[in-house]
Amino acid sequence: MNEIFIVTGLIIFAGLVAIKLNITSAIFEILAGCIVANFFNFSNVEVINVLADFGILALMFFAGLEIDFDVLKKNVKSSLVIGSASFLSPFLAVFFITLYFLSFTFEQALLTGIALSTTSIAIVYPMLLNSKERLDDTGKKILSAAMVVDLLSMIAISLLFSDLTILTIGFILAFVIFSYFIPSLGNKLFAHYKGNAVEFEFKIILFLILGIGIAGEAIGIETVLFAFILGVITSGVIVGHIKLWDKLKGITFGFLAPIFFFKVGTIINLAALYENVILIVLFVTICFTSKYVGTYITTKKYIPTQATYIATIFNSRLSLGIVAATVGYELEIFHEGIYASIIGSVILSSIIASMLTKRTCKN
């Protein structure tokens, strides 16, 4: 309980700093976790790990709720083009430079390219929502393109490191079938139990999110994308229930997501970051510049007035970049130096993107 109390207090403080500086609170929640893990003897308790895992799933689910199927269908071409360019431009740049100039092995170069090519919806979504209660059509277009980047990142990681087992195929098929029936079933259930005192609709949503996480952990697959897709599928049901929407938003952004970002900060080793500062600067320069150029050129064709903003905000990397780096470290593809460099680059590029986005919004 002491750890939860300390974490909650630090999250509140991080939120106050973020409000004062007008920068997304996720950055300061990560920094808070990093500070307590490196300078104070903070014990990493299981309840924080569980809440952090639930937090990223809840955040991805809520992001999915913002996707309008009509907007998605209308802008599928622009989303695919922008998202593909935003992923491939830094991936190719990082891959070739690490392979031919930094003497990385093929696997190291490949996985480093994937880790530094991501665009984190977990960061992009709060940034988009920072100044608005709900996303407009342009915001939904941006989020759809960011989803494509994350989708490509997940496919790349899955192809490299996931074994296609019978359980995996069964989970995907079950999810597809479930997705087909949930809109009509959800409408009937929510209409019948709307306004009840036991918050039945709210409990169903939490149960579904937890179910995806537990099933994914048991099978051994990354469930972040499934949580996002579940949000997209159920958006037509939930957006019509304003009170339910507000409750989900409150628990996600007020409690669960901040714990996830705090947990991310606790895995950063400052000593390893300091020893590899030159490599971090090189990584950030390559991945930030290449992603900015690739995203800007394609966005200029479809959303010309927002090209600079989108090219900047898409340099926000977090969850999947950290996942890719961690997978590489656990499989001994990366040694601690490369691992720390990738983690540092992911965090630093997100901070830079957040600060530049603030200036872009002012201009």
C-alpha positions as CSV (number, residue, x, y, z in Angstrom):
1,M,0.0,0.0,0.0
2,N,2.9,2.4,0.7
3,E,4.2,2.0,-2.8
4,I,0.7,2.7,-4.3
5,F,0.4,5.8,-2.1
6,I,3.9,7.1,-3.2
7,V,3.2,6.4,-6.9
8,T,-0.2,8.2,-6.7
9,G,1.4,11.2,-5.1
10,L,4.2,11.4,-7.7
11,I,1.6,11.0,-10.5
12,I,-0.4,14.0,-9.1
13,F,2.8,16.1,-8.9
14,A,3.7,15.1,-12.5
15,G,0.2,16.2,-13.6
16,L,0.6,19.6,-11.9
17,V,4.0,20.1,-13.6
18,A,2.5,19.1,-17.0
19,I,-0.3,21.6,-16.6
20,K,2.1,24.4,-15.7
21,L,4.3,23.6,-18.7
22,N,1.5,22.6,-21.1
23,I,3.3,19.4,-22.0
24,T,1.6,15.9,-22.0
25,S,1.7,14.5,-18.5
26,A,3.0,11.1,-19.7
27,I,6.5,12.5,-20.1
28,F,6.6,13.7,-16.5
29,E,5.1,10.4,-15.3
30,I,7.9,8.5,-17.0
31,L,10.5,10.9,-15.5
32,A,9.0,10.4,-12.1
33,G,9.3,6.6,-12.4
34,C,12.9,7.0,-13.7
35,I,13.9,9.2,-10.7
36,V,12.5,7.0,-8.0
37,A,13.9,3.8,-9.5
38,N,17.4,5.2,-9.9
39,F,17.8,7.5,-6.8
40,F,15.5,6.0,-4.2
41,N,15.1,2.4,-3.2
42,F,11.7,1.9,-4.8
43,S,10.5,-1.6,-4.6
44,N,8.7,-2.8,-7.8
45,V,5.6,-4.5,-6.4
46,E,3.4,-6.8,-8.4
47,V,0.2,-4.7,-8.0
48,I,1.9,-1.8,-9.9
49,N,2.9,-4.2,-12.7
50,V,-0.7,-5.4,-13.0
51,L,-2.2,-1.9,-12.9
52,A,0.4,-0.8,-15.5
53,D,-0.5,-3.7,-17.9
54,F,-4.2,-2.9,-17.4
55,G,-3.4,0.8,-18.0
56,I,-1.9,0.4,-21.5
57,L,-4.8,-1.9,-22.5
58,A,-7.4,0.6,-21.2
59,L,-5.6,3.5,-22.9
60,M,-5.5,1.6,-26.2
61,F,-9.2,0.7,-25.8
62,F,-10.2,4.3,-25.2
63,A,-8.1,5.4,-28.2
64,G,-10.0,2.9,-30.3
65,L,-13.3,4.5,-29.1
66,E,-12.3,7.7,-30.9
67,I,-12.1,6.0,-34.3
68,D,-15.2,6.6,-36.4
69,F,-15.8,3.8,-39.0
70,D,-17.1,6.3,-41.5
71,V,-14.1,8.6,-41.2
72,L,-11.8,5.5,-41.3
73,K,-13.4,4.2,-44.5
74,K,-13.4,7.7,-46.1
75,N,-9.7,8.2,-45.3
76,V,-8.3,4.7,-45.6
77,K,-6.0,5.6,-48.4
78,S,-4.4,8.6,-46.7
79,S,-4.1,6.7,-43.4
80,L,-2.3,3.8,-45.2
81,V,0.0,6.1,-47.2
82,I,1.0,8.4,-44.3
83,G,1.3,5.5,-41.8
84,S,3.4,3.4,-44.1
85,A,5.7,6.2,-45.0
86,S,6.0,7.2,-41.3
87,F,7.1,3.6,-40.4
88,L,9.3,2.7,-43.4
89,S,11.3,5.9,-43.7
90,P,13.0,5.6,-40.2
91,F,13.1,1.8,-40.4
92,L,15.1,1.8,-43.5
93,A,17.4,4.6,-42.4
94,V,18.1,3.1,-39.0
95,F,18.5,-0.4,-40.4
96,F,21.1,0.5,-43.1
97,I,23.1,2.8,-40.9
98,T,23.3,0.4,-38.0
99,L,24.1,-2.6,-40.3
100,Y,26.7,-1.0,-42.5
101,F,28.2,1.8,-40.3
102,L,27.8,0.7,-36.7
103,S,28.6,-3.0,-37.4
104,F,25.3,-4.3,-35.9
105,T,24.3,-7.9,-36.7
106,F,21.5,-8.3,-39.1
107,E,19.0,-9.2,-36.3
108,Q,20.2,-6.3,-34.2
109,A,19.8,-3.8,-37.1
110,L,16.4,-5.2,-38.0
111,L,15.0,-5.0,-34.5
112,T,16.6,-1.6,-33.8
113,G,14.9,-0.3,-37.0
114,I,11.6,-1.6,-35.8
115,A,11.9,-0.2,-32.3
116,L,12.9,3.3,-33.5
117,S,10.2,3.4,-36.2
118,T,7.1,3.2,-34.0
119,T,4.6,6.0,-33.3
120,S,3.0,5.5,-29.9
121,I,-0.8,5.9,-29.9
122,A,-0.4,5.9,-26.1
123,I,1.4,9.3,-26.5
124,V,-0.2,10.7,-29.6
125,Y,-3.8,10.2,-28.4
126,P,-3.4,12.2,-25.1
127,M,-1.6,15.0,-27.1
128,L,-4.4,15.2,-29.6
129,L,-6.9,15.2,-26.7
130,N,-5.0,17.7,-24.7
131,S,-6.8,20.8,-26.0
132,K,-10.1,19.2,-26.9
133,E,-12.9,17.2,-25.2
134,R,-13.3,15.0,-28.3
135,L,-11.4,14.6,-31.5
136,D,-12.6,16.3,-34.7
137,D,-12.3,14.6,-38.1
138,T,-8.8,15.8,-38.6
139,G,-7.8,14.3,-35.2
140,K,-9.4,11.0,-36.2
141,K,-7.5,11.0,-39.5
142,I,-4.2,11.5,-37.5
143,L,-5.1,8.8,-35.1
144,S,-6.0,6.4,-37.9
145,A,-2.6,7.0,-39.5
146,A,-0.8,6.5,-36.2
147,M,-2.7,3.2,-35.8
148,V,-1.3,2.1,-39.2
149,V,2.3,2.8,-37.9
150,D,1.6,0.7,-34.8
151,L,0.0,-2.0,-36.8
152,L,3.0,-2.3,-39.1
153,S,5.3,-2.3,-36.0
154,M,3.3,-5.1,-34.4
155,I,3.2,-7.2,-37.6
156,A,7.0,-6.8,-37.9
157,I,7.6,-7.8,-34.3
158,S,5.2,-10.7,-34.6
159,L,6.7,-12.0,-37.8
160,L,10.2,-12.0,-36.2
161,F,9.5,-13.4,-32.8
162,S,6.0,-14.9,-32.5
163,D,5.4,-18.5,-33.1
164,L,2.2,-19.1,-35.0
165,T,0.7,-21.8,-32.8
166,I,-2.8,-23.4,-32.8
167,L,-3.6,-21.4,-29.7
168,T,-2.6,-18.1,-31.5
169,I,-4.7,-18.9,-34.5
170,G,-7.6,-20.0,-32.3
171,F,-7.5,-16.7,-30.3
172,I,-7.5,-14.6,-33.5
173,L,-10.4,-16.5,-35.0
174,A,-12.4,-16.3,-31.7
175,F,-11.7,-12.5,-31.6
176,V,-12.9,-12.1,-35.1
177,I,-16.1,-14.0,-34.4
178,F,-16.6,-12.1,-31.2
179,S,-16.1,-8.8,-32.9
180,Y,-18.8,-9.6,-35.4
181,F,-21.5,-10.2,-32.8
182,I,-20.5,-7.6,-30.1
183,P,-22.0,-4.4,-31.7
184,S,-25.6,-5.8,-31.8
185,L,-25.3,-7.7,-28.5
186,G,-23.8,-4.7,-26.8
187,N,-26.6,-2.4,-28.0
188,K,-29.2,-4.8,-26.6
189,L,-27.4,-5.2,-23.2
190,F,-26.6,-1.5,-22.8
191,A,-30.1,-0.5,-23.7
192,H,-31.6,-2.9,-21.2
193,Y,-29.3,-2.1,-18.3
194,K,-28.8,1.6,-19.0
195,G,-28.8,3.8,-15.8
196,N,-28.7,0.9,-13.4
197,A,-27.2,1.4,-9.9
198,V,-24.7,-1.4,-10.1
199,E,-22.9,0.1,-13.2
200,F,-23.4,-3.1,-15.2
201,E,-22.2,-1.6,-18.6
202,F,-19.0,-0.3,-16.9
203,K,-18.3,-3.7,-15.4
204,I,-18.7,-5.4,-18.8
205,I,-16.2,-3.1,-20.5
206,L,-13.6,-3.7,-17.7
207,F,-14.2,-7.4,-18.0
208,L,-13.6,-7.4,-21.7
209,I,-10.4,-5.4,-21.4
210,L,-9.1,-7.7,-18.7
211,G,-10.1,-10.7,-20.7
212,I,-8.0,-9.7,-23.6
213,G,-5.0,-9.1,-21.4
214,I,-5.3,-12.4,-19.6
215,A,-5.9,-14.4,-22.8
216,G,-2.9,-12.7,-24.5
217,E,-0.6,-13.4,-21.6
218,A,-1.7,-17.0,-21.5
219,I,-1.1,-17.5,-25.2
220,G,2.0,-15.4,-25.4
221,I,0.9,-12.7,-27.9
222,E,1.0,-8.9,-27.8
223,T,-2.6,-7.7,-27.0
224,V,-2.3,-3.9,-27.3
225,L,-3.6,-3.9,-30.8
226,F,-6.5,-6.2,-29.9
227,A,-7.5,-3.7,-27.1
228,F,-7.4,-0.9,-29.7
229,I,-9.5,-2.9,-32.2
230,L,-12.0,-3.8,-29.4
231,G,-12.4,-0.1,-28.8
232,V,-13.0,0.6,-32.5
233,I,-15.6,-2.2,-32.6
234,T,-17.5,-1.1,-29.5
235,S,-17.3,2.7,-30.2
236,G,-20.7,2.7,-31.8
237,V,-22.2,1.3,-28.7
238,I,-20.3,3.3,-26.1
239,V,-20.3,6.8,-27.6
240,G,-24.1,7.0,-27.2
241,H,-23.8,6.5,-23.5
242,I,-22.2,9.8,-22.3
243,K,-22.0,8.9,-18.6
244,L,-20.3,5.6,-19.4
245,W,-17.9,7.4,-21.7
246,D,-17.0,9.9,-18.9
247,K,-16.5,7.1,-16.4
248,L,-14.1,5.2,-18.7
249,K,-12.2,8.4,-19.5
250,G,-11.9,9.2,-15.8
251,I,-10.5,5.9,-14.7
252,T,-8.2,5.6,-17.8
253,F,-6.6,9.1,-17.8
254,G,-6.9,9.7,-14.1
255,F,-5.5,6.4,-12.8
256,L,-4.6,3.5,-15.0
257,A,-2.6,5.2,-17.9
258,P,-0.5,7.3,-15.5
259,I,0.6,4.1,-13.6
260,F,1.6,2.6,-17.0
261,F,3.8,5.6,-17.9
262,F,5.3,5.6,-14.4
263,K,6.1,1.9,-14.7
264,V,7.9,2.6,-18.0
265,G,10.1,5.1,-16.2
266,T,11.2,2.6,-13.6
267,I,12.9,0.3,-16.1
268,I,15.3,3.0,-17.3
269,N,18.9,2.6,-16.0
270,L,20.5,6.1,-15.9
271,A,24.0,4.7,-15.7
272,A,23.6,2.8,-18.9
273,L,22.1,5.8,-20.6
274,Y,25.1,8.0,-19.6
275,E,27.6,5.4,-20.9
276,N,25.8,5.4,-24.3
277,V,24.9,9.0,-24.7
278,I,26.6,9.4,-28.1
279,L,24.8,6.4,-29.6
280,I,21.5,7.8,-28.2
281,V,22.1,11.2,-29.8
282,L,22.9,9.4,-33.1
283,F,19.8,7.3,-32.9
284,V,17.5,10.2,-32.1
285,T,19.0,12.3,-34.9
286,I,18.5,9.5,-37.5
287,C,15.1,8.3,-36.5
288,F,13.6,11.7,-35.8
289,T,14.8,13.3,-39.0
290,S,13.9,10.4,-41.3
291,K,10.4,10.0,-39.8
292,Y,9.8,13.7,-39.9
293,V,10.7,13.9,-43.6
294,G,8.8,10.7,-44.6
295,T,5.7,11.8,-42.7
296,Y,5.8,15.4,-43.8
297,I,6.1,14.6,-47.5
298,T,3.1,12.2,-47.5
299,T,1.0,14.3,-45.1
300,K,1.5,17.4,-47.3
301,K,-0.6,15.7,-50.0
302,Y,-3.5,14.7,-47.8
303,I,-3.6,17.1,-44.8
304,P,-1.4,20.0,-46.0
305,T,-2.3,22.4,-43.2
306,Q,-1.3,19.9,-40.5
307,A,1.8,18.5,-42.2
308,T,4.3,20.0,-39.7
309,Y,2.2,19.1,-36.7
310,I,1.7,15.5,-37.8
311,A,5.4,15.0,-38.7
312,T,6.3,16.2,-35.3
313,I,3.8,14.4,-33.2
314,F,4.4,11.1,-35.0
315,N,8.0,11.1,-33.6
316,S,6.4,10.3,-30.2
317,R,7.6,6.7,-29.5
318,L,6.9,4.7,-26.4
319,S,5.1,1.4,-25.8
320,L,6.0,-0.6,-28.9
321,G,9.5,0.8,-29.1
322,I,10.1,-0.4,-25.5
323,V,8.4,-3.7,-26.2
324,A,10.7,-4.3,-29.2
325,A,13.8,-3.3,-27.3
326,T,12.8,-5.6,-24.3
327,V,12.1,-8.6,-26.6
328,G,15.6,-8.1,-28.1
329,Y,17.2,-7.9,-24.7
330,E,15.4,-10.9,-23.3
331,L,16.4,-13.0,-26.4
332,E,20.0,-11.7,-26.0
333,I,20.0,-10.0,-29.4
334,F,20.8,-6.8,-27.6
335,H,23.4,-6.3,-24.9
336,E,22.7,-3.7,-22.2
337,G,24.4,-0.9,-24.1
338,I,22.2,-1.2,-27.2
339,Y,19.1,-1.8,-25.1
340,A,19.7,1.3,-22.9
341,S,20.4,3.3,-26.1
342,I,17.1,2.3,-27.7
343,I,15.1,3.0,-24.5
344,G,16.8,6.4,-24.1
345,S,16.1,7.3,-27.7
346,V,12.5,6.3,-27.5
347,I,12.0,8.5,-24.4
348,L,14.1,11.4,-25.7
349,S,12.4,11.5,-29.0
350,S,9.0,11.6,-27.3
351,I,10.1,14.5,-25.1
352,I,11.5,16.4,-28.1
353,A,8.3,15.7,-30.1
354,S,6.1,16.9,-27.1
355,M,8.1,20.2,-26.8
356,L,8.1,20.9,-30.6
357,T,4.4,20.1,-30.8
358,K,3.7,22.7,-28.1
359,R,5.6,25.3,-30.3
360,T,3.8,24.1,-33.4
361,C,0.4,24.5,-31.8
362,K,1.3,28.1,-30.7
363,N,2.3,29.0,-34.3
